[in-house]
Amino acid sequence: MQTVVANILAQIESVVIGKPHQVKLALACLLAKGHILIEDLPGMGKTTLANTLAHTLGLSYQRIQFTSDLMPSDVIGIAIFDENKKAFQLHQGAIFNQVVLADEVNRASPKTQSALLEAMEEGRVSVDGVTHKLPEPFFVIATQNPMSHAGTYPLPESQLDRFMMRISLGFPSIEAEREILQAGISHRDGAETTPCVNVKQLREIQQHIAEITTAPAIIDYVIALCRASRQSHMQNKALSPRAGKALLAAAKSWAFMENRDYVLPEDVQAVFTAVCEHRLAPQQHNTFEQSGEASNQVLGQVDPTNPLLT
């Protein structure tokens, strides 16, 4: 299974140039059955990453361009009366795909944002009182631009918490930017990639990751990190039990990608900023090169060798 994951990473990195860590985090999030929020300036490769990830995994993909006039029915669908069947039939919205790119999610109204985020949480949608299950696996990649841009609606903290991870791609290095510019129009698009895995194999990998062993010491480490964030002298928000569950799931996924069937403190530390920074400091939307200051402050409070004694 790890060989398959290595092939997936290699193929995505051939399209998304110079961002191996962010690519690995995005794949770890999907394998952990989470959703990811990518915050960055326009033109940094957010859409390319989402497109390439979907095609490499052989999943159905749909992009939704969020705008101020987008309605919830545009996202989840609408029931229309069928004259022949004398019944209402659901015309499915774009959300009925396995990978959904919610592009510039903070440009839509709060009502439309809520329709998407509720579907993320429940894995199903209700239209006119009838519940419809979403396809599996179901993975949302939401992107948003800086809050300083005109026409943006900030996501509330309760909705930010629905995302397992928040990452920023950032500007490329000199070498990566040179490669991007030299490739020009000949550079491969994500749609041209070949699927490395089928849906059955992907779900088996996800199940295997969910069953990875976590020693009591790792559980204690996650608890200690959450409790450290709740101390009165900390300037940031506190981590909830949901954050602890997300952190543990992401750490399992990271351990699997490191060719291990057990979790180490290093796995928790590797994903901590991506999983927890937007929960600890949700108001920091305008600094897209994530500093991770809040996360580093919490990590520094806990000794992984004696987590609950610090």
Protein Blocks (a to p, Z undefined) as FASTA:
>chain_A
ZZmmmmmmmmmmmmmghilmlmmmmmmmmmnopacdddddehiommmmmmmmmmmnopac
ddddddfklcfklmnopcdddfklopacddddfklcfbdcdehkllpcfklmmmmmmmmm
nopaceehiacddddddddddddddfkbghiacddfklmmmpmbacdebjadfklmmmmm
mnmmmlccfklpccfbdfklmmmmmmmmmmpccdfklmmmmmmmmmmmmpmklcbdcddf
klmmmmmmmmmmmmmmnopabdcfklmmmmmmmmmmmmmmmmlmmbmbcgklmmmmmmmm
pcfklmmlZZ
